[in-house]
Amino acid sequence: MVEQSLRCPNHSVEVLLFDSVNKKLFCVTLCSGFLKTRQQVYLIEPLEQTDDGEHAVYRREHLKITTLSGSEKLQTETLISFCVFFCPFQKTKPVAGPERFVELFVVVDNTEYKRYGSETKPRILTAVNHIDKLYRPLNIRVMLVGLEIWMYEDFINVELNSETTLDNFLVWRQADLLKRTKHDNAQFVTGKDFEGDTVGLANKFAMCTGNSGGVNQDHHDNPIGLASTIAHEMGHNFGLSHDAAGCVCGPYGSGNCVMAEKLRTGNAAFPELFSGCSMDQLAEFLERAQPSCLQRPASVRTLASGPRCGNALLDPGEDCDCGTEEECTNPCCDASTCRLTAGSQCAHGECCDGCQLKASGSVCRKSVGDCDLPEYCTGASNECPEDSFEMNGKPCYSHSQSFCHDGRCPNRQQHCWRLFGPGARDAPDICYNLNKRGEEGANCGKTKFGFTHLKCGSIFCEFGGESITGKRAAYTVFSRECKLAVEDDKSRNLDMVPNGAPCGPNKVCLNNKCVDVSVYGKKEECSKKCNNNGVCNHRNECHCDPGWAPPYCDVQYADLPQGTQHVLNLNDQLSGQTVVLKRRSVVQAKGGHTSWMNHSSKTMKPGFIFSKQASPQVFLRILRNMLNDKRTSSLLSTKPAPPSQIFHFITIFFI
């Protein structure tokens, strides 16, 4: 293609665009922006030190990302206007499953701060708000829980080599940042220009691990450019690959996809959507990796800018939040006030239907396997109770010789699929003899006499594809390949045989030991306390039949006295608040888990202050035990929960 110089007065460019449908040319005037022709994208920007209206036209893959010249405000407005008229946004159906939350921490280097000064923080907040919008169609919310700006000096060596900088940042994150602030993912923003055409780098499959993070060069005057890079690198942390040929997004597949290897062709200046390929990869990652974070935080604490009402997050003091008035389609919620509309009891949740609470006993979560239990609405909450499973140790009907463990039927074959994907299978016994070596990658854990538990140590697989950990190794034994997943984050133990996997007749692996299944206890003994109105679950607590209330399934929700029932919602921020519990109260913990308590003031004195740090679930159990056990002091010795699930100093009164 022959490139001509474009000459335009006042730094404006008249670009002729060809409508292939109507066979017509039309003109767009802009001072800078992106142009697509013959499946190629070009960046147009005015040249410096010239008054002749000369512009440079860069082909996208040849683009040297630098700070664009000209007015920053004018450039931003022009790019936004260009997209308003020529980049229709296609809404994408959210990914199925529960809503997930990424608690994001952003670190900004000194070079970036020197460039933007006092505008650094609002710039980052704008970028994070846009990242959240990009991830919403994936049923993922991105919440900024921390922002650190290095105003005087950098605390790591920020090299021009992106790989070195990423390594330095992740080492610092594990040694310093994680110890100070709980978060799921950390992104580093630098004002330096990385070598080559790289503007970002991150590890794949790293979400919720010590390596969950990325480095990002702020390469564009518009903060949406930075947001696009961070969203892309976070996508790699979620296990997403670069979009291959055939991976499209947007209207008629013409959109600019987030996971494009480079800036893609399309009408939009910046990515707006994830491709169908990315959505499939995300679903596979969530199923295989089963990341330990991403749950709804106990309370919403985000640094993101803008009014809390309208951010589509349920903040303290809100009844509901359906987004902005333009976005909201929920008739139960007043978008302007984040309050329920007249006559509405609820606005969302599995136990909310037509703005009214569902009756107690209504199924809100069906059983999805041998080891799962259905959950029922309580009639007092819009949320479905916490997910519960069959008692550990129950035989699995769909997997011979397997037993239920925390809602699953774990076995080595299934775990190999998690690690290496379709086609992977458990390796032969000769591979497990390698665990006798007791070395890195081939061992029986930290247990003494581990060689007696070979089938409960490192897991070996064969066939399959890429490891979900991003790294793998292999031994060859008698011409058989024994594949290993190399796991940097030892807290996940993905490279070990999972707890609950069978290791012999009526034996299961627990903490790298092969033990008798009887360690789980007897179901019959546990279920006696449920009064024949429920079964024992994986926590050895009663899971009541429809309409019956825990903890002992001896009272029906319908029998709760009207007017003396008070619901304590622990999803709200309760720090420093006074909670009044009447003699018969339903206490609702995180996720809608409820507990029925019939107590007397003899067990706990009025005005008792509960000041231990505990998660909602732990608090519920402690409170229940305190109401049923005179040894109150001993019941308060519990380990603190993660910071995101902690609340303090709740005053309990009984009337």
N, C-alpha and C positions, 0 to 999 in steps of 0.2 A: 504494500500500500504506500502511495506517495503522500508524504506529510507536508502540508502547506502551513506557512505562518499565518496566524489569525490576527487581523488588525481591527481593533474596535475602539471607538472613542470612550473616554471615561472608564476605562478598564471594564467594559462590558463586552460580552461575546454573543453574537447572534448565531445560534446553532440550528442547522436545518436537520430535522428529524423526519424519517420516512415511515409513514403508516402503511405497513405491508398489507393490511386488510382493505383499507380504502384506497390504496395506491396513490397517496397524496403526501406532499411535503408540508411540514408546519415548522414554525420557528419558535425557539425558546431563547430568551435573553438572560444571561447570567454573568456575573463577574468571575465566578469560579464554580467548579462542580465536576460532575462525571458525565461522560458521553459514551454511549454504546453504539458500535457500528460493526457489522460483520462478526458478531459474537466476540467482540473485543471491547474492553472498557478503557476509556482514556480519562485522565485527570486534566482539567484545564485550570491554569492559574496564571495571573498576571506576572510578567517579568519585573524584577526589581530594577531600579535605576533607569527607567525609561518612561517617557511621557507620550510615546507614540501608540500606546494601546496594544503593544505586542504581548502575546500570551504564549506560554509553553504548553504543549500538549504531550503528556506522558502516557505511554502504554502501561497498563496496570502492573504487569509482571516486571517492568523495568523501573518501577517507581522507587525513587530514593526518598523515604519518608523523612520529611523535614518540617519545620515550622513554616506554614504558608505565609507569604507576604500579604500586605494589604491590611485593611481594617478587620480586626478580629470580630467585632460586632456585626459588620456588614457581611462578612463571610458566613458567619453562623446563620444569620437571618436568611441569606440567599439559599444555603443548602436546605434549610428547613422548608422554605417556600417551594423549592424545587420538588421536594418529596410530597408536600401537601397536594400538589396538583397532578403529579405524574407517578406517584408511588402508592396506589391503593393498598391498604393493609388488609390482609386476609386473616380472619380469626381462625384459630386452630382449635380443634376439640381437645380439651385437656386430657393428659395421659391418665389412664384409669388407675385406681388405687388411692390410698390415703394421701392427703396433702402433706408434702415434706417441706422442711425448713432448713436452710443453710445459714448458720450463724457465721457471718463473714467478718474477718479482721483485715483491714487495709493498712499497709505500711508505706510511707512516702519518703523517698530519699532526699538528701540535701540539695541535689541538683534541681529536682522538680520544685522544691520550695523556693530556691533562689529565682526560679523563672516566674512563678506565679504569686509568691508572697502571701498576702492575706487572702487571696482568691483561691488558695490551694484547697482549703476545706470545702467551700461550696462547690468547687469543681469536682472533687471526689464524691460528694453527696449527690450531685447531679448524675455522675456516672453510675453510682450504685443504684439509684432509682431506676435508671434505664436497664441495668442488668436484671433487676427484679422483674421488670416488664417483659424482658425477653424470655425469662424462665417461667413466667406464670402459665403459659400454655402447656408446659410440661408438668403442671401441678406441683411446682416447686417455688417456694418463696425465698428470696435472698434478703436477709436482714443484716444490716451493718451493726455489729455489736462492739466494734472497736476501731479507732483510727489513730494511728501514731505517725506524726510528721517530724522528721529529723531536721530541726530548724538550724542547728549549729554544726553538726557533723554526722557522718554516717557511722553506724555501729557494726557494719560489715564492709568488706571490700567489694565495692560495686564495680565489677570489671566490665569491659566492653564485650567480653565473651559471655554470651547468655547462659551457657551451661555452667560456667564457673560461678556466675552470680546466683543462679538457681541453687547450686549446691551450698553456697555460703549462706543464703537466706534460709534454707530449710534446716541447716545445722543450728543457726541462731534461733529459729522458731522453736525447735525442740528443746534447746538448752535454756532459753530465756522466755520467749513470749508465751508459750503454752503453760508455763509455771505461773504466769501472772494473770492470764485471762483465758477463760474457757471459750473455745470457738471451734468450728468445724473445718474451716478453710481460711487460708491466709494468702493474700495477693500483694505482691510487692510492685510498686510503681516507681519508675525511674525516669529522670529527664535526660539521661544519657542515651546516645545512639548506639545500639548494639551493632556488632560486626555483621556485615552482609545485609541481607534483606529481612533478617529475623526481627520481629517486634514483640515476640512473646514466647514463653517456653514453660512447660509443665509436665509432670509425670502422669502417665495414664493409670487408671484404676486406683488412684491414691486417696480418693475422698474418704474422710473419717480416719485417716492414718496419720502417722507422724510426718509423712511427706505430702500431706494435703495442702497444696499451694502452687503458686506460679509466679513468674516474673514478667513484667509488662512494661514496654517502652511507651511513654506518652508521646505519640507520633503525630498528633493532629491538633490544630487549634480548637476544634470542636470536641468537648468532652465525650460526646457520643462515640468518637473514634476510639478513645481509651476504653469506654464501656464495651465496645465490640470486641476489643482484644481480651479484656478480662473475662468476658462471657465465653469466649473461645477457649481460653486456657482452663477455665473452670470446667468446661465441657470435657477436656482431656482428663481432668481429675475424676470425672464421672465415667471414664472409660470410652468416651466418644472418639472415633477416628476422624480424619479428614474425609470430607465427602468425596466419594468416587463418582465416576461418570454414571449418570442416571439418578443420582441423588438430588432431588429438586425440592423447592419450596415456593410458596407464594402463588399468586394467580397464574394459572397456565404454566407453572414451573419456571416462571421468569424471575422469581425473587432472588435476593442476595442472601444466601444461607450463612448462619453463624459459623458452622464448622467447615466452610470452604478453606482449602489449603492457602489460597491467596484471595485477595479481594475479587469477588466473582462478578461476572457480567450481570447486568440487570438494571432496572430503572432506579432502584433505591441507591442512595449514596452510601448507606450503611446497612449491615444485615438487620433483618427484621424478624426472621423465623428460623427455627431449626428444621432441618429436612426430615422426611419420613425415615431415612436411614438412621439419623441421629436418635429419633424416638425409639426405633427398634433396638438400637444398641443400649440406650438408657434402660429400657425395660429388662434387657438381658443382664446388664450390670447389677441392677437392683435385685434381680432374682438370684444371680450367682454369687455376688459379693456380699449381699445382705449387710450393707453398711450399718455400723452400730450407732451412728448419730442420725441426724435428719428428722428426729421426732419433734413434735410441736413443743416448744419451750414452755416451762411452767408459767412464765409471764413474758409478755412481749416487751423487750427493751431494745429499741433500735435507735441509731443515731441519724437515720435517714431524715432528710429535710422534708418540709411540707407539713400541712396539718395532719394530725393523727386520724381524725375522722375523715375517711375517704381514701385511706391507704390499703383498704381491703384486708386489714389485720384487726383482730379483735383486741383492742387495747383496753387497759383498765378503765372502768367507768362507762364502757360502751355496752349497749345491748346487742348491737350488731354492727357490721361494717361491710357494705356491699360495693365499696369503691366510690368513685366520684359520682355526682349526680348524672353525668353523661353516661357513665359505665353501668350504673346500677339498674338491674332488671328484676330485683327482688321486691315483690309487693308487700312483704312483711316488714321491711326495713325502710326507715326514712333516711335517705342518703345525706340529707343536710344536717341532721342532728345525731345520726347513728343511734337512734332510739327505735323501738318497735312501733309500728303503726297501730292506730286505734283498733282494739279488739284482738291483736296478735299476741300469742303466748311465746312465740319463738320465731326465728327467721332462718335458721339453718340447722343442720345436724341430722343424723340418721333417724332420730326420734321426733322429728318435726315434719308435719305434713299439712300443707295448706295453712301455714301460720299457726297451727295448733299442735300441742303436745300429743303424741300418740299414746294410746292407752297402755297401761302396764301389761306386760306379757307379749306385746307385739315384737315379732322378730326384727331385729335391726342389723344383725350380722349372721349370715347362715354358716353352718359348718362346712368347711371346705376340704375335709380329709378325715382319715382314720383317727387322727389325734386332735382334732379340733372340736370345740363345743360351740353351740349357737349362743348368741347373746340376745337379751330381751330388754326392751324399754322399761324404765321404772315408772313411767307416768309422771315423774316429777322433774325430769331433765330432758333437754333436747339432744343430749349426746348419748351415744351408745356406750354401755359399760365397757370397761377395759377388756381386751381380748383375753379369753381364758382357754385353756386346753385340757385334754384328758390327762388324768394322773400319769405321771412318769412311770414307766414300767409296764403299761398296758400293751399287750401284743398288737402288732400292726397286721391288719388283715390283707393289705395290698402288698406287703413285703414279708416274705417268709423269714422267720428267725429274727425279725427286727422288732424293736420295742419303741413305744412313744417316748420322746424326750423333748420337752418344751415345745410341744405342738407339731413335731415332725417325726418322721420315721428315718432317722439317720442311718446311713450305711456307707461303706467305702465306695461302692459303685456310684451312688448319688453324689458323693463329695468329689469324685473325679470329674463328674460332669460339671460341677460348680467351678472347678479349677481350670479345666481345659475345654469345656464346651461340648457340643454334640460330637458323638463318635468316641469320646473318651471312656475308658473302662478301668476297673481295678486291675492292678498288675498282679502277676502270679506270685505264689508264696516265696519263690526264690528271691524276689526283690526285697521282701520284708526281712530276709536274713541280713540285709545290709544294715539294719538298725542295731545289730550287735556291735557295729563299729563305734557307736557312741560319739560320732563326730558331727560337725555342723552339717545339717541337711539329712543326716541318717542317724537317728537316735530314738530313744524311747522316753524323751522328756527328761525331767530332772529327778525322777523317782529313783529310789535306791533299788538295786536288783532289777533295773529296767529291762534287762535281757529276757526276763520271764514274761514280758508284756509286748512282744514284738509287733503284734497286730494293732497296738494302740499307740504307736509312736509316729514317726514320720510316715506320711502316706505316699504310696507309689502308684503311678498310673501309666497307662500306655494309650497311644493314639490321641485323638482329639486335636485341638489347635493351640491358639495362643493362651498363655496362662493369665488368669484374672488378676494376678499380682503384678503382671508386667515383666516378670523374669522367670526363667526356668533353668533347670539343670537336668542331667541324665547320666545314669550309670548303664553299662552294658554287661549283662550277666548271661552267659551261655547264649549269646546272640539275641537275647531279649532286652529291649530298651525299658529301663525303669525310670520314668520321668518324675521329676520333683518340681513343685512350685517353690520358688525362692521368695520368701516373705521377709521384707525389711521390718515391717511392723509386727513384732512378736506378740503384741497384745491380742491380735486377732486369732493367732494359731491356725490360720488357714492351711498351713503346710503340715498340720498334724491330723491324725485320724480324729474325727469329731466325737465329742461326748455323746454317749448313747448308741454308738455304732456297735453291732454285735461282734464279738471276738471269739465266740465258741457257743456251744449249747447252753442256753439260759445265762449267758454272760454278756456283759456290755463294757465298753470303754468309758471310764470316768477319770479325768485328770491323768491320762496316759497310763492308767492301770486297767487290767482286765479283771473285772469283779463280777460277783454273782448279781443277777437282776433283783434279788431280794433286798438289795440296799435301798431301793426306792420305797420300801414299805408295803404293807398290805392294803389294798383298796378297800376291803370290807371294813377294816378297823377304822380307817379314816372317814368312811362314809356314814358311820353310825351317828356322828354328831350332826348330820344333816337332816335328821328326823324324817327320813324316807321321802323328803321333798326336794332332793337334789343329789348331786354326786360330788366326789372329791376331785379337785382340779390339780394342775401341775404345781400349785403353791401349797398343796395339802390344805386347802380351804374349800368351803362348800360353794358349789356352783348350783344355784337354786333353779328349780323348775319355773316355768312361766308364772308370773304373778306373786311368787314367794320372794321374800327379802332376806339377804344375808345379814349376819354371818352364819346363822344356824337354820335358816329356812323354816322357822317356826311361826312366822307372822307373814300375812299377806299384805301387799301394798294397799289393797282396798280397805284393810282394817285400820290403816293409820288414821288417827283422830284428825278430822278436819279442824283447822284453826290452831292446832298445836304442832303442826309439822313445819319444820324449818329446814331449808336446803342450804348447806354450806358448800359453795363452789370453790374448790381449791385451784381452779385454773386462773382465778383472779389473783392479783397481787395483794397479799394479805398482811404484808409487813407493817407492824404497828397498829393494826386494826383490832377492835374488840369484837369477838364472835360470841353471840349468845345462843346457847344450845338449850332447847327445852327438854323436858324429861323424856320425850320420845322424839328423836330427830333422825333424819336421814343425812348422813355425811357423804358428800360426793367428792371423790378424789379425781386426780388427773385422768382424763379419758372417760370420765363418766362412771368409774367404779363406785359402787355404793355400799354402805354398811348400815344395817339396822342395829340400833343400840337402845336397850331398855335399861336405864341406869338409875342409881340412887346417889344422892349427894354424899353418902357415907364414904364412898370410894375415893372421890376427889373433892377437895374442899373448894367452895366457891371462890373465884378470884385467882385460882392457880395460874401461874404464868408458865407457859410451855416455851422455853427458849432454846431448846436443842435444835441444831440444824438437821433437817430431814426432808426427804422428798415427800410429795403428797401421799404416795402409797405407804411409805414408812410411817409417816405421821398418823395415817388412818389406823394402821395396825397397833401402833403404840397407844393411841387414844383408846382404841377398843380394849386392849389389854389392861390399861389403867382402870377402865370402868368395870373390869371383871376380875381383877387381881389386886390384892392388897399390897403386893410387893412393888409398889409404884417406882421406887428409886431405882431398882435394878432394871426396870423396863426402859429407863431413859438412856441407857448406855448403848447407843447405836452409832455406827459410823456415819460421818457426814456424806450427803449425796453430792453429785456434781453441782457446781455453782448455778447452772441454769435451772436447776430444780429445787433451789433452796429458798426458803422464806424464814423469817425470824420473828420472835417475840409476839406470839399470838396469845392474847388474854382470853381465857375460857371462863365463862360464867354459866352456872346452872340455875334455872329458875323453875 
